[in-house]
């Protein structure tokens, strides 16, 4: 059975893959992928805020609760930026702004995976993580994707990015 930590990491990989694809595209295709990323970030944040974070606050260590306070502030900042980008009509500078947004998201992902998730893994039982994962999976933006699907997509995105970079 899939657990909450696996779902969070799966979502993170899917967003990273889309980000790599974003970097290989331009124009309307790049905007389409940007909107896909925005929607995934919205859904992922909502899933964490409704299911994962409240459980961690109730059941995990004080250190984990402190990290969640920081994560919630990062979510709020990301949501504000996404709302502003969605209203943005001028494409000039859009790519650079998205790069800045996603750099912040990748920092959040790194902190979550290296600091918060290990604390949660130590605090919650495997059974609890699986029960939480069952709830979260219904709301995950990467629901239905397997790790092998994501690896294949990431390899394609990496190859396209490297090809574009050589030009």
N, C-alpha and C positions, 0 to 999 in steps of 0.2 A: 504494500500500500504506500502511496506517495505521502510524504510528510511536508509540513509547512516550510521547512528550510529548503527542501528541494524545489518547491514551487517558487519561492522567492528567487533562488538562483536561476531557475529556468527562465523566469521573467527577465532577469538581468541579462542573461545571454541573448534572449530574443531582442531586447532593446539595443544591445551592443552590435548585434548583427545588422539590424536596421540602420544603425548609425554608420557602420562601415559602408552599407549600400548607399546611404545618403551622400557620402563623400565621393562616390563614383559617378554621381548623376549631376544634372543641371536642369535649370528651368522648371517647367511644370512637373516633370518626374521627381525632381528634388523636393518640390513643394508637397507632392503626394506622399512621399516617404516621410517628410517632416510631420505631416498631419497624422500619419500612422504612428509615428513615435509619440506625438502629443497624446493621442488617444490611449496608447499603451501606458504611458506615464500616468495619465489620469486614472485609468482602471487599476493599475498597480498600486498607486498611492491610496486609492479608496479601499482596496482590498486590505492593505496593511493597516490602515487607520480604523477600519471597521472590525477586523478579526484578529490580526496578528498583534498589533501594539497593545490593545486592551488586555489581551491574555497575558502578554509579557509583563505589563505593569502589575497585574494581579498576582502572577505566579513566579516571576523570575527575580533575579538578584537586584539589589539597589543599583549596581553598576549598569545593568541592562536598562533600568528605568531612566537613568541619567542620559544614556545614549539615545533613548527614544525621544526625550525632550528635544534634543538636538536634531534628530531625524524629522520630527514634526515641523520644526522651524524651517528645515531645508525643503520639506514638501510644500509648505506655504509659499516660500520664495519661488519654487519651480512652477507652482500653479499660477502665480501672478505673471511670471514671464511667459508662460504658455498663452494665457489670455491676451497678453499684449501682442505676442507674435501672431495670433489668430486674427487680430484686427489690423495687422500690418499690411498695407497695400503696396508699399514700395519694396521691390525685390532687392534694390541696392543695399548691400550690407546685411541682408537677411542671413546669408550663409555664415558670416562671421558671428552674428548674434546666436545662431543655432549652435555653432561650435562652442561658444561660451557657455550656453545653457547646458549642453551635453558634457562639457568638462566638469561642471558642477555636479551633474547627475552621476558621472563616473566616480567622482570623489565620494559621493554619498554611497554608491554601490560598494566601493572599496571599504569604507568604514563599516558598513553594514555587514559585509561578508567576513571581514577580518576581526572585527571587534564584537558586534552585537550578536551575530548568529552563533559563534562559539559559546558565548555566555548563555544564550537560550538553550542550546543543545545540552549544556551542563545542568540547566535548571529544570527543564521539562522532561518528563519521561518520553520514551519513544512512542508509547501508546497515546499520550497527550498530543505529541507533535503530529501523529497520524490523524487523530480526530480533528485537530485544527486544520490540517492539510486538506481533509475531505471538504470542510466548509470553504476554505480559501480557493480550492481548485475550481469551484463553480464560478468564481469571480475573476479568475486570473486571465490576463490578456494573452498569455501563451498557452491557454488550455488546449489540449489536443495535440500539442507539439511534443515530440519525443526528443531526447537528447541527440539521437542520431540525425533527426531532421534539422535540428539547430546547428549541429556541427557541419552538415552538408551545406546549409545556407551560409554559415560563417566562412567556410572555405571558398565558396563562390564569391562572396563579397570581398574577401581578402585578395583573391586573384584579380578581380576587377579593379580594386583599389591600386594594386601594384602595377597593373597594366596602365592605368590612367596616370600614375605617378611617373612612369618611364617616358611618357609622351612629352 
